[in-house]
Amino acid sequence: MFFDRNYVILLSLRLHEDKLWHRSTWTALSERILPIISKARAPGAVRSDQLEGRKKVAFGRLGLDDRSSSKWVQKPAADEQRKFVSAEIWSPHWNACVRENLAPDVFALMSAPPLSSVLGFDQALLFAVEERLAEICAGHLDEVARFLGSVAGIRLLAKTKRPWGERVPNTTGYTNALQFFLYTGLYYPGMKWPIDLQKTRWPDWVSLVVNE
């Protein structure tokens, strides 16, 4: 079933003028995640929400190639009028996952959270690898964690294992889907820095790096 697949998940919270979606940092990060994505059962795709004023930027179809990256990855000096909201990577493409009724092998979500001055971080990354693929790519996944833990501005890096979603008892439905964690699962009433991960919707995080 789509929601029953299990994942090894990294959560990175960062506060820095150079964002994960800026070209220099994204290039370094993508060099580390692409070897994992290349092992997925089918090629991946990107979708990104960005705004120019109140208008949503239309990027068209985006893959994990240099031509696509030149469209959505920001160059701070050139793209200062463009507001980054989020970017998702699905491998395979989300349409293939729906057609196969099988969640992706690799999923990543980057977001620019609201109220960053209160929360203590201005960028968040969730990187999830299906557990069997995570075992195959353990060395590459460790390299991703080392990079995220050492990049400038890192405030918190944590790790957990979770299914894509949680079954609702006595129904066929699911809740707490992995893809929505940075929107609905991370935040809690009165949240401010330092973050208490035990108060998030997933309380079983293991902290790897914490910078107060």
C-alpha positions as CSV (number, residue, x, y, z in Angstrom):
1,M,0.0,0.0,0.0
2,F,1.1,3.6,-0.7
3,F,1.2,4.7,2.9
4,D,2.8,1.6,4.4
5,R,6.3,2.0,3.2
6,N,8.9,2.8,5.8
7,Y,11.6,5.5,5.5
8,V,14.8,6.7,7.1
9,I,14.3,10.5,7.5
10,L,16.6,13.4,8.1
11,L,15.3,16.8,9.3
12,S,17.5,19.9,8.9
13,L,16.7,23.3,10.3
14,R,19.0,26.2,9.3
15,L,19.4,30.0,9.8
16,H,21.6,31.6,7.2
17,E,21.5,34.2,4.5
18,D,22.6,31.5,2.0
19,K,19.6,29.3,1.5
20,L,19.4,25.6,0.7
21,W,17.7,26.6,-2.6
22,H,20.4,29.0,-3.6
23,R,22.7,27.8,-6.3
24,S,25.9,27.3,-4.3
25,T,24.4,25.3,-1.5
26,W,22.0,23.4,-3.7
27,T,24.8,22.3,-6.0
28,A,26.7,20.9,-3.0
29,L,23.6,19.2,-1.6
30,S,22.5,17.8,-4.9
31,E,25.9,16.2,-5.5
32,R,25.3,14.2,-2.3
33,I,21.6,13.2,-2.8
34,L,21.7,12.4,-6.5
35,P,23.7,9.1,-6.0
36,I,20.8,7.9,-3.8
37,I,18.1,9.2,-6.2
38,S,19.8,7.4,-9.1
39,K,19.1,4.1,-7.3
40,A,15.3,4.7,-7.3
41,R,13.0,2.6,-9.4
42,A,12.4,5.4,-11.9
43,P,13.6,8.9,-12.6
44,G,12.6,11.7,-10.3
45,A,10.9,15.1,-10.7
46,V,10.8,18.5,-9.0
47,R,8.0,20.9,-8.3
48,S,8.6,24.3,-6.7
49,D,6.2,27.0,-5.4
50,Q,7.7,30.5,-5.8
51,L,6.1,33.9,-6.1
52,E,6.8,37.1,-7.9
53,G,4.6,39.6,-6.1
54,R,1.3,37.7,-5.8
55,K,1.8,35.7,-9.0
56,K,2.9,32.1,-8.9
57,V,6.0,31.4,-11.0
58,A,5.3,28.8,-13.8
59,F,8.3,26.6,-14.3
60,G,6.9,23.9,-16.5
61,R,8.1,20.3,-16.1
62,L,11.2,20.0,-13.9
63,G,13.6,17.2,-13.6
64,L,16.8,16.7,-11.7
65,D,19.1,18.0,-14.5
66,D,21.1,21.2,-14.8
67,R,18.6,22.7,-17.3
68,S,15.7,22.3,-14.8
69,S,17.8,23.5,-11.9
70,S,18.6,26.7,-13.7
71,K,14.9,27.5,-13.7
72,W,13.9,27.0,-10.0
73,V,17.2,27.1,-8.1
74,Q,17.7,30.8,-7.1
75,K,20.7,33.0,-7.8
76,P,20.3,35.6,-4.9
77,A,21.4,38.7,-6.9
78,A,19.3,37.9,-9.9
79,D,16.2,36.4,-8.2
80,E,15.9,38.8,-5.2
81,Q,12.3,39.7,-6.3
82,R,11.3,36.0,-6.3
83,K,9.9,34.6,-3.0
84,F,10.7,30.9,-2.4
85,V,7.9,29.0,-0.7
86,S,8.9,25.3,-1.2
87,A,10.3,22.6,-3.4
88,E,9.6,18.9,-3.5
89,I,11.6,16.1,-5.1
90,W,9.8,12.8,-5.8
91,S,11.6,9.8,-7.2
92,P,9.8,8.3,-9.1
93,H,7.6,11.2,-10.4
94,W,4.4,11.7,-8.2
95,N,2.2,10.6,-11.1
96,A,4.0,7.3,-11.3
97,C,3.6,6.8,-7.6
98,V,-0.1,7.4,-7.8
99,R,-0.4,5.1,-10.8
100,E,1.5,2.3,-9.1
101,N,-0.1,3.0,-5.7
102,L,3.4,3.0,-4.3
103,A,5.1,5.9,-2.4
104,P,8.4,7.2,-3.7
105,D,11.7,5.6,-3.1
106,V,13.1,9.1,-2.3
107,F,11.3,12.2,-1.2
108,A,12.7,15.6,-0.3
109,L,11.0,18.8,0.8
110,M,12.5,22.2,1.3
111,S,10.5,25.1,2.7
112,A,10.8,28.6,3.9
113,P,8.8,28.7,7.2
114,P,6.8,31.7,8.3
115,L,7.8,33.7,11.4
116,S,11.4,32.7,11.1
117,S,12.5,35.4,13.6
118,V,10.4,33.7,16.3
119,L,11.1,30.1,15.3
120,G,14.9,30.6,15.1
121,F,15.3,29.0,11.6
122,D,14.5,30.3,8.1
123,Q,14.8,27.1,6.1
124,A,13.8,23.5,6.6
125,L,14.6,20.3,4.8
126,L,13.0,16.9,5.1
127,F,14.9,14.1,3.3
128,A,13.4,10.6,3.3
129,V,14.7,7.4,1.8
130,E,12.8,4.1,1.7
131,E,14.4,1.9,4.3
132,R,15.7,-0.9,2.0
133,L,17.2,1.7,-0.4
134,A,18.6,3.5,2.7
135,E,20.5,0.3,3.6
136,I,21.8,0.0,0.1
137,C,22.9,3.6,0.0
138,A,24.0,3.8,3.7
139,G,27.3,5.4,2.9
140,H,25.7,8.1,0.7
141,L,23.1,8.8,3.3
142,D,25.8,9.3,5.9
143,E,27.5,11.7,3.6
144,V,24.2,13.7,3.2
145,A,24.0,13.8,7.0
146,R,27.6,14.9,7.4
147,F,27.1,17.7,4.9
148,L,23.8,19.0,6.5
149,G,25.4,18.8,9.9
150,S,28.4,20.9,8.9
151,V,26.9,23.5,6.6
152,A,27.0,27.1,7.8
153,G,24.0,28.1,9.9
154,I,22.8,24.7,10.9
155,R,20.7,24.8,14.0
156,L,19.3,21.3,14.2
157,L,19.8,18.0,12.4
158,A,17.7,15.0,13.5
159,K,16.9,11.5,12.3
160,T,14.0,9.1,12.6
161,K,12.3,6.2,10.9
162,R,8.6,6.5,9.9
163,P,6.1,5.1,7.5
164,W,4.8,7.4,4.7
165,G,1.5,7.7,6.7
166,E,-0.3,6.3,9.7
167,R,-3.4,4.2,9.4
168,V,-6.5,5.5,11.0
169,P,-7.9,2.8,13.3
170,N,-11.0,0.9,12.0
171,T,-10.9,2.6,8.7
172,T,-9.1,2.4,5.3
173,G,-7.7,5.9,5.7
174,Y,-4.3,7.3,6.7
175,T,-3.1,10.5,8.4
176,N,0.2,12.3,9.2
177,A,1.6,11.8,5.7
178,L,5.3,12.3,5.4
179,Q,5.0,14.9,2.6
180,F,3.1,17.3,4.9
181,F,5.3,17.2,8.0
182,L,7.0,20.5,7.4
183,Y,3.6,22.2,7.0
184,T,1.5,20.5,9.7
185,G,3.6,18.2,11.8
186,L,6.6,20.3,12.8
187,Y,4.8,23.1,14.4
188,Y,3.1,23.2,17.8
189,P,1.5,25.9,20.0
190,G,3.9,28.4,21.5
191,M,6.8,27.1,19.4
192,K,10.0,29.0,19.6
193,W,13.7,28.3,19.7
194,P,15.1,26.0,21.0
195,I,12.7,23.5,19.3
196,D,11.3,20.7,21.4
197,L,11.1,17.8,18.9
198,Q,9.1,15.8,21.4
199,K,6.2,18.2,20.9
200,T,6.1,17.7,17.2
201,R,3.7,15.3,15.6
202,W,6.6,12.8,15.4
203,P,8.1,12.7,18.9
204,D,10.7,9.9,18.1
205,W,13.4,12.1,16.6
206,V,17.1,11.5,17.5
207,S,19.1,14.7,17.5
208,L,22.4,14.5,15.6
209,V,23.4,18.2,15.8
210,V,21.9,20.9,18.0
211,N,23.3,24.5,18.0
212,E,21.5,26.7,20.6
